[in-house]
């Protein structure tokens, strides 16, 4: 597959990048790292996420093959989510990005403050 140079609308990587790099997807994959979880357990680990946003996120991650969904035949019926091997392959890049944020947070904050002073 040819690489996109301009991230135009037709670039196949653009939609996938949008879906895996959004904050909820990164958080869901991180929360599920220790093992499978049910919906409400995931939600409890993600302060501020709405039920609708989490549902949409889980569906797109499942559609992209990054997690699997298993129906638990209980009463009421339960659903459990688990990271797939493909989803696990994102952990190294996500951890590198997280490490970058920690390593550069002070410099970013200084830049923000300088910008805000110039803009004021």
VMD Tcl script that builds the backbone (N, CA, C; Angstrom):
set m [mol new atoms 360]
animate dup $m
set s [atomselect $m all]
$s set {name element resname resid chain x y z} {
  {N N UNK 1 A 0.853 -1.176 0.000}
  {CA C UNK 1 A 0.000 0.000 0.000}
  {C C UNK 1 A 0.901 1.242 0.000}
  {N N UNK 2 A 0.639 2.182 -0.887}
  {CA C UNK 2 A 1.472 3.397 -0.924}
  {C C UNK 2 A 1.215 4.274 0.295}
  {N N UNK 3 A 2.264 4.947 0.735}
  {CA C UNK 3 A 2.126 5.858 1.867}
  {C C UNK 3 A 1.482 7.160 1.409}
  {N N UNK 4 A 0.661 7.725 2.267}
  {CA C UNK 4 A 0.025 9.010 1.967}
  {C C UNK 4 A 0.997 10.124 2.338}
  {N N UNK 5 A 1.088 11.107 1.503}
  {CA C UNK 5 A 1.993 12.219 1.766}
  {C C UNK 5 A 1.276 13.445 2.309}
  {N N UNK 6 A -0.011 13.553 2.083}
  {CA C UNK 6 A -0.730 14.776 2.445}
  {C C UNK 6 A -1.918 14.543 3.363}
  {N N UNK 7 A -2.164 13.320 3.783}
  {CA C UNK 7 A -3.306 12.989 4.633}
  {C C UNK 7 A -4.614 13.529 4.073}
  {N N UNK 8 A -4.777 13.347 2.764}
  {CA C UNK 8 A -6.029 13.777 2.149}
  {C C UNK 8 A -7.169 12.864 2.597}
  {N N UNK 9 A -8.376 13.240 2.247}
  {CA C UNK 9 A -9.576 12.505 2.657}
  {C C UNK 9 A -9.500 11.034 2.250}
  {N N UNK 10 A -8.920 10.748 1.107}
  {CA C UNK 10 A -8.864 9.376 0.611}
  {C C UNK 10 A -7.736 8.541 1.183}
  {N N UNK 11 A -6.907 9.099 2.024}
  {CA C UNK 11 A -5.777 8.364 2.595}
  {C C UNK 11 A -6.303 7.292 3.552}
  {N N UNK 12 A -6.053 6.018 3.271}
  {CA C UNK 12 A -6.611 4.955 4.121}
  {C C UNK 12 A -6.089 4.979 5.555}
  {N N UNK 13 A -4.899 5.511 5.762}
  {CA C UNK 13 A -4.361 5.540 7.123}
  {C C UNK 13 A -5.022 6.626 7.977}
  {N N UNK 14 A -5.606 7.610 7.348}
  {CA C UNK 14 A -6.162 8.742 8.091}
  {C C UNK 14 A -7.278 8.321 9.043}
  {N N UNK 15 A -8.225 7.548 8.539}
  {CA C UNK 15 A -9.345 7.125 9.383}
  {C C UNK 15 A -8.861 6.213 10.512}
  {N N UNK 16 A -7.971 5.280 10.192}
  {CA C UNK 16 A -7.468 4.382 11.227}
  {C C UNK 16 A -6.684 5.166 12.277}
  {N N UNK 17 A -5.857 6.096 11.823}
  {CA C UNK 17 A -5.102 6.924 12.768}
  {C C UNK 17 A -6.054 7.699 13.675}
  {N N UNK 18 A -7.095 8.285 13.108}
  {CA C UNK 18 A -8.087 9.013 13.910}
  {C C UNK 18 A -8.712 8.103 14.961}
  {N N UNK 19 A -8.960 6.856 14.594}
  {CA C UNK 19 A -9.645 5.939 15.499}
  {C C UNK 19 A -8.752 5.393 16.606}
  {N N UNK 20 A -7.484 5.168 16.326}
  {CA C UNK 20 A -6.639 4.598 17.378}
  {C C UNK 20 A -5.943 5.659 18.224}
  {N N UNK 21 A -5.839 6.876 17.715}
  {CA C UNK 21 A -5.093 7.900 18.434}
  {C C UNK 21 A -5.983 8.826 19.257}
  {N N UNK 22 A -7.284 8.592 19.267}
  {CA C UNK 22 A -8.121 9.464 20.094}
  {C C UNK 22 A -7.954 9.075 21.570}
  {N N UNK 23 A -8.258 9.988 22.452}
  {CA C UNK 23 A -7.984 9.767 23.874}
  {C C UNK 23 A -8.716 8.566 24.449}
  {N N UNK 24 A -9.963 8.341 24.067}
  {CA C UNK 24 A -10.712 7.234 24.660}
  {C C UNK 24 A -10.138 5.892 24.228}
  {N N UNK 25 A -9.767 5.763 22.956}
  {CA C UNK 25 A -9.216 4.489 22.482}
  {C C UNK 25 A -7.921 4.154 23.204}
  {N N UNK 26 A -7.060 5.138 23.348}
  {CA C UNK 26 A -5.790 4.901 24.036}
  {C C UNK 26 A -6.038 4.508 25.489}
  {N N UNK 27 A -7.011 5.155 26.120}
  {CA C UNK 27 A -7.321 4.831 27.510}
  {C C UNK 27 A -7.928 3.443 27.642}
  {N N UNK 28 A -8.858 3.098 26.755}
  {CA C UNK 28 A -9.489 1.772 26.807}
  {C C UNK 28 A -8.430 0.682 26.672}
  {N N UNK 29 A -7.545 0.823 25.699}
  {CA C UNK 29 A -6.523 -0.201 25.494}
  {C C UNK 29 A -5.575 -0.285 26.686}
  {N N UNK 30 A -5.328 0.831 27.338}
  {CA C UNK 30 A -4.482 0.828 28.531}
  {C C UNK 30 A -5.203 0.172 29.707}
  {N N UNK 31 A -6.483 0.510 29.886}
  {CA C UNK 31 A -7.277 -0.066 30.980}
  {C C UNK 31 A -7.404 -1.579 30.821}
  {N N UNK 32 A -7.524 -2.048 29.584}
  {CA C UNK 32 A -7.689 -3.483 29.341}
  {C C UNK 32 A -6.369 -4.254 29.345}
  {N N UNK 33 A -5.257 -3.569 29.527}
  {CA C UNK 33 A -3.955 -4.237 29.490}
  {C C UNK 33 A -3.849 -5.404 30.471}
  {N N UNK 34 A -4.320 -5.262 31.720}
  {CA C UNK 34 A -4.178 -6.385 32.665}
  {C C UNK 34 A -5.021 -7.615 32.312}
  {N N UNK 35 A -6.105 -7.420 31.569}
  {CA C UNK 35 A -6.953 -8.558 31.215}
  {C C UNK 35 A -8.361 -8.117 30.881}
  {N N UNK 36 A -9.215 -9.081 30.536}
  {CA C UNK 36 A -10.592 -8.780 30.123}
  {C C UNK 36 A -11.381 -8.058 31.214}
  {N N UNK 37 A -12.322 -7.223 30.772}
  {CA C UNK 37 A -13.178 -6.487 31.708}
  {C C UNK 37 A -14.559 -6.315 31.098}
  {N N UNK 38 A -15.506 -6.143 31.990}
  {CA C UNK 38 A -16.857 -5.821 31.561}
  {C C UNK 38 A -16.976 -4.312 31.388}
  {N N UNK 39 A -18.038 -3.905 30.698}
  {CA C UNK 39 A -18.259 -2.506 30.333}
  {C C UNK 39 A -18.146 -1.570 31.541}
  {N N UNK 40 A -18.895 -1.849 32.599}
  {CA C UNK 40 A -18.918 -0.934 33.745}
  {C C UNK 40 A -17.573 -0.864 34.451}
  {N N UNK 41 A -16.812 -1.946 34.438}
  {CA C UNK 41 A -15.473 -1.918 35.039}
  {C C UNK 41 A -14.566 -0.997 34.229}
  {N N UNK 42 A -14.677 -1.069 32.911}
  {CA C UNK 42 A -13.896 -0.174 32.051}
  {C C UNK 42 A -14.286 1.265 32.344}
  {N N UNK 43 A -15.588 1.519 32.387}
  {CA C UNK 43 A -16.095 2.874 32.603}
  {C C UNK 43 A -15.616 3.452 33.939}
  {N N UNK 44 A -15.547 2.617 34.971}
  {CA C UNK 44 A -15.093 3.089 36.290}
  {C C UNK 44 A -13.628 3.545 36.253}
  {N N UNK 45 A -12.853 3.007 35.346}
  {CA C UNK 45 A -11.440 3.373 35.227}
  {C C UNK 45 A -11.223 4.626 34.374}
  {N N UNK 46 A -12.281 5.137 33.767}
  {CA C UNK 46 A -12.135 6.242 32.811}
  {C C UNK 46 A -13.030 7.410 33.204}
  {N N UNK 47 A -12.575 8.180 34.142}
  {CA C UNK 47 A -13.349 9.312 34.624}
  {C C UNK 47 A -13.668 10.269 33.481}
  {N N UNK 48 A -14.938 10.656 33.391}
  {CA C UNK 48 A -15.358 11.635 32.397}
  {C C UNK 48 A -15.920 11.061 31.115}
  {N N UNK 49 A -15.737 9.765 30.874}
  {CA C UNK 49 A -16.280 9.184 29.642}
  {C C UNK 49 A -17.771 8.923 29.839}
  {N N UNK 50 A -18.546 9.247 28.819}
  {CA C UNK 50 A -19.976 8.958 28.881}
  {C C UNK 50 A -20.222 7.532 28.396}
  {N N UNK 51 A -21.384 7.013 28.733}
  {CA C UNK 51 A -21.744 5.663 28.280}
  {C C UNK 51 A -21.748 5.610 26.755}
  {N N UNK 52 A -22.297 6.646 26.123}
  {CA C UNK 52 A -22.359 6.690 24.662}
  {C C UNK 52 A -20.960 6.716 24.046}
  {N N UNK 53 A -20.072 7.563 24.571}
  {CA C UNK 53 A -18.721 7.668 24.020}
  {C C UNK 53 A -17.960 6.355 24.195}
  {N N UNK 54 A -18.118 5.712 25.352}
  {CA C UNK 54 A -17.432 4.447 25.587}
  {C C UNK 54 A -17.977 3.355 24.679}
  {N N UNK 55 A -19.288 3.309 24.518}
  {CA C UNK 55 A -19.894 2.320 23.624}
  {C C UNK 55 A -19.375 2.488 22.197}
  {N N UNK 56 A -19.355 3.723 21.707}
  {CA C UNK 56 A -18.857 3.986 20.350}
  {C C UNK 56 A -17.390 3.605 20.216}
  {N N UNK 57 A -16.611 3.917 21.227}
  {CA C UNK 57 A -15.185 3.603 21.212}
  {C C UNK 57 A -14.966 2.085 21.168}
  {N N UNK 58 A -15.668 1.355 22.030}
  {CA C UNK 58 A -15.520 -0.101 22.061}
  {C C UNK 58 A -15.920 -0.726 20.729}
  {N N UNK 59 A -16.979 -0.222 20.123}
  {CA C UNK 59 A -17.419 -0.751 18.824}
  {C C UNK 59 A -16.372 -0.541 17.736}
  {N N UNK 60 A -15.790 0.662 17.686}
  {CA C UNK 60 A -14.811 0.908 16.629}
  {C C UNK 60 A -13.528 0.130 16.882}
  {N N UNK 61 A -13.134 -0.049 18.142}
  {CA C UNK 61 A -11.960 -0.865 18.439}
  {C C UNK 61 A -12.204 -2.328 18.064}
  {N N UNK 62 A -13.413 -2.798 18.316}
  {CA C UNK 62 A -13.766 -4.170 17.913}
  {C C UNK 62 A -13.780 -4.289 16.396}
  {N N UNK 63 A -14.375 -3.326 15.725}
  {CA C UNK 63 A -14.449 -3.342 14.258}
  {C C UNK 63 A -13.050 -3.356 13.632}
  {N N UNK 64 A -12.121 -2.623 14.248}
  {CA C UNK 64 A -10.752 -2.558 13.737}
  {C C UNK 64 A -9.896 -3.755 14.157}
  {N N UNK 65 A -10.475 -4.671 14.929}
  {CA C UNK 65 A -9.751 -5.874 15.332}
  {C C UNK 65 A -8.806 -5.673 16.496}
  {N N UNK 66 A -8.970 -4.563 17.239}
  {CA C UNK 66 A -8.060 -4.267 18.338}
  {C C UNK 66 A -8.535 -4.831 19.673}
  {N N UNK 67 A -9.808 -5.163 19.740}
  {CA C UNK 67 A -10.318 -5.871 20.906}
  {C C UNK 67 A -11.423 -6.808 20.484}
  {N N UNK 68 A -11.683 -7.767 21.345}
  {CA C UNK 68 A -12.758 -8.728 21.076}
  {C C UNK 68 A -13.832 -8.557 22.139}
  {N N UNK 69 A -15.017 -8.948 21.769}
  {CA C UNK 69 A -16.196 -8.816 22.637}
  {C C UNK 69 A -16.761 -10.202 22.827}
  {N N UNK 70 A -16.974 -10.583 24.093}
  {CA C UNK 70 A -17.510 -11.912 24.383}
  {C C UNK 70 A -18.772 -11.763 25.216}
  {N N UNK 71 A -19.847 -12.388 24.744}
  {CA C UNK 71 A -21.116 -12.368 25.475}
  {C C UNK 71 A -21.055 -13.436 26.552}
  {N N UNK 72 A -21.390 -13.041 27.779}
  {CA C UNK 72 A -21.396 -13.956 28.914}
  {C C UNK 72 A -22.847 -14.352 29.176}
  {N N UNK 73 A -23.168 -15.639 29.026}
  {CA C UNK 73 A -24.562 -16.081 29.179}
  {C C UNK 73 A -24.996 -16.137 30.646}
  {N N UNK 74 A -25.215 -14.953 31.220}
  {CA C UNK 74 A -25.722 -14.853 32.585}
  {C C UNK 74 A -27.064 -14.147 32.531}
  {N N UNK 75 A -27.664 -13.983 33.673}
  {CA C UNK 75 A -28.916 -13.240 33.721}
  {C C UNK 75 A -28.716 -12.043 34.643}
  {N N UNK 76 A -28.733 -10.819 34.148}
  {CA C UNK 76 A -28.835 -10.447 32.732}
  {C C UNK 76 A -27.535 -10.772 31.985}
  {N N UNK 77 A -27.650 -10.783 30.680}
  {CA C UNK 77 A -26.515 -11.111 29.833}
  {C C UNK 77 A -25.402 -10.091 30.048}
  {N N UNK 78 A -24.171 -10.563 30.150}
  {CA C UNK 78 A -23.026 -9.682 30.331}
  {C C UNK 78 A -22.150 -9.690 29.093}
  {N N UNK 79 A -21.303 -8.705 28.987}
  {CA C UNK 79 A -20.369 -8.601 27.869}
  {C C UNK 79 A -18.993 -8.274 28.447}
  {N N UNK 80 A -17.997 -8.962 27.917}
  {CA C UNK 80 A -16.634 -8.757 28.367}
  {C C UNK 80 A -15.768 -8.377 27.167}
  {N N UNK 81 A -14.843 -7.449 27.385}
  {CA C UNK 81 A -13.953 -6.976 26.327}
  {C C UNK 81 A -12.523 -7.365 26.652}
  {N N UNK 82 A -11.769 -7.713 25.599}
  {CA C UNK 82 A -10.382 -8.120 25.781}
  {C C UNK 82 A -9.550 -7.622 24.594}
  {N N UNK 83 A -8.332 -7.242 24.865}
  {CA C UNK 83 A -7.433 -6.792 23.802}
  {C C UNK 83 A -7.013 -7.993 22.964}
  {N N UNK 84 A -6.981 -7.803 21.652}
  {CA C UNK 84 A -6.482 -8.837 20.747}
  {C C UNK 84 A -4.960 -8.680 20.608}
  {N N UNK 85 A -4.351 -9.619 19.917}
  {CA C UNK 85 A -2.907 -9.522 19.658}
  {C C UNK 85 A -2.591 -8.247 18.871}
  {N N UNK 86 A -3.451 -7.914 17.918}
  {CA C UNK 86 A -3.254 -6.689 17.142}
  {C C UNK 86 A -3.327 -5.458 18.047}
  {N N UNK 87 A -4.287 -5.447 18.951}
  {CA C UNK 87 A -4.409 -4.345 19.902}
  {C C UNK 87 A -3.205 -4.248 20.819}
  {N N UNK 88 A -2.689 -5.397 21.256}
  {CA C UNK 88 A -1.501 -5.404 22.117}
  {C C UNK 88 A -0.281 -4.833 21.410}
  {N N UNK 89 A -0.257 -4.952 20.090}
  {CA C UNK 89 A 0.899 -4.431 19.346}
  {C C UNK 89 A 0.980 -2.905 19.425}
  {N N UNK 90 A -0.087 -2.243 19.882}
  {CA C UNK 90 A -0.071 -0.788 20.062}
  {C C UNK 90 A 0.518 -0.354 21.404}
  {N N UNK 91 A 0.710 -1.280 22.328}
  {CA C UNK 91 A 1.183 -0.885 23.650}
  {C C UNK 91 A 2.560 -0.226 23.619}
  {N N UNK 92 A 3.478 -0.733 22.843}
  {CA C UNK 92 A 4.819 -0.121 22.798}
  {C C UNK 92 A 4.748 1.321 22.283}
  {N N UNK 93 A 4.061 1.579 21.154}
  {CA C UNK 93 A 3.957 2.982 20.719}
  {C C UNK 93 A 3.201 3.868 21.714}
  {N N UNK 94 A 2.137 3.358 22.343}
  {CA C UNK 94 A 1.393 4.148 23.322}
  {C C UNK 94 A 2.267 4.470 24.529}
  {N N UNK 95 A 3.031 3.481 25.004}
  {CA C UNK 95 A 3.906 3.713 26.155}
  {C C UNK 95 A 4.995 4.716 25.804}
  {N N UNK 96 A 5.507 4.645 24.573}
  {CA C UNK 96 A 6.525 5.609 24.136}
  {C C UNK 96 A 5.931 7.021 24.108}
  {N N UNK 97 A 4.708 7.152 23.621}
  {CA C UNK 97 A 4.046 8.453 23.582}
  {C C UNK 97 A 3.800 8.975 24.999}
  {N N UNK 98 A 3.355 8.111 25.884}
  {CA C UNK 98 A 3.130 8.503 27.274}
  {C C UNK 98 A 4.441 8.939 27.927}
  {N N UNK 99 A 5.497 8.190 27.694}
  {CA C UNK 99 A 6.811 8.547 28.228}
  {C C UNK 99 A 7.234 9.919 27.715}
  {N N UNK 100 A 6.978 10.181 26.410}
  {CA C UNK 100 A 7.309 11.477 25.826}
  {C C UNK 100 A 6.563 12.595 26.549}
  {N N UNK 101 A 5.278 12.374 26.841}
  {CA C UNK 101 A 4.504 13.418 27.520}
  {C C UNK 101 A 5.081 13.703 28.898}
  {N N UNK 102 A 5.477 12.666 29.621}
  {CA C UNK 102 A 6.062 12.873 30.944}
  {C C UNK 102 A 7.408 13.586 30.848}
  {N N UNK 103 A 8.223 13.165 29.888}
  {CA C UNK 103 A 9.551 13.753 29.725}
  {C C UNK 103 A 9.508 15.211 29.294}
  {N N UNK 104 A 8.453 15.617 28.588}
  {CA C UNK 104 A 8.400 16.955 28.000}
  {C C UNK 104 A 7.338 17.865 28.594}
  {N N UNK 105 A 6.656 17.400 29.611}
  {CA C UNK 105 A 5.555 18.172 30.183}
  {C C UNK 105 A 6.010 19.539 30.690}
  {N N UNK 106 A 7.146 19.609 31.360}
  {CA C UNK 106 A 7.630 20.901 31.870}
  {C C UNK 106 A 7.905 21.877 30.730}
  {N N UNK 107 A 8.551 21.393 29.678}
  {CA C UNK 107 A 8.859 22.270 28.540}
  {C C UNK 107 A 7.589 22.738 27.835}
  {N N UNK 108 A 6.632 21.830 27.695}
  {CA C UNK 108 A 5.352 22.197 27.077}
  {C C UNK 108 A 4.640 23.235 27.928}
  {N N UNK 109 A 4.659 23.049 29.236}
  {CA C UNK 109 A 3.993 24.010 30.123}
  {C C UNK 109 A 4.645 25.391 30.028}
  {N N UNK 110 A 5.971 25.455 29.946}
  {CA C UNK 110 A 6.664 26.733 29.773}
  {C C UNK 110 A 6.260 27.394 28.458}
  {N N UNK 111 A 6.153 26.598 27.412}
  {CA C UNK 111 A 5.728 27.136 26.111}
  {C C UNK 111 A 4.308 27.667 26.177}
  {N N UNK 112 A 3.435 26.953 26.865}
  {CA C UNK 112 A 2.046 27.408 27.020}
  {C C UNK 112 A 2.003 28.750 27.743}
  {N N UNK 113 A 2.746 28.847 28.836}
  {CA C UNK 113 A 2.757 30.087 29.606}
  {C C UNK 113 A 3.302 31.249 28.787}
  {N N UNK 114 A 4.384 31.016 28.041}
  {CA C UNK 114 A 4.959 32.072 27.196}
  {C C UNK 114 A 3.967 32.498 26.126}
  {N N UNK 115 A 3.295 31.557 25.527}
  {CA C UNK 115 A 2.283 31.870 24.517}
  {C C UNK 115 A 1.166 32.705 25.119}
  {N N UNK 116 A 0.661 32.260 26.279}
  {CA C UNK 116 A -0.433 32.978 26.927}
  {C C UNK 116 A -0.045 34.414 27.290}
  {N N UNK 117 A 1.203 34.615 27.703}
  {CA C UNK 117 A 1.664 35.965 28.014}
  {C C UNK 117 A 1.708 36.835 26.757}
  {N N UNK 118 A 2.186 36.253 25.649}
  {CA C UNK 118 A 2.229 37.006 24.379}
  {C C UNK 118 A 0.822 37.308 23.861}
  {N N UNK 119 A -0.093 36.393 24.079}
  {CA C UNK 119 A -1.456 36.552 23.559}
  {C C UNK 119 A -2.286 37.518 24.406}
  {N N UNK 120 A -1.866 37.729 25.646}
  {CA C UNK 120 A -2.653 38.572 26.547}
  {C C UNK 120 A -2.542 40.048 26.211}
}
mol reanalyze $m
mol bondsrecalc $m
mol representation Tube
mol addrep $m
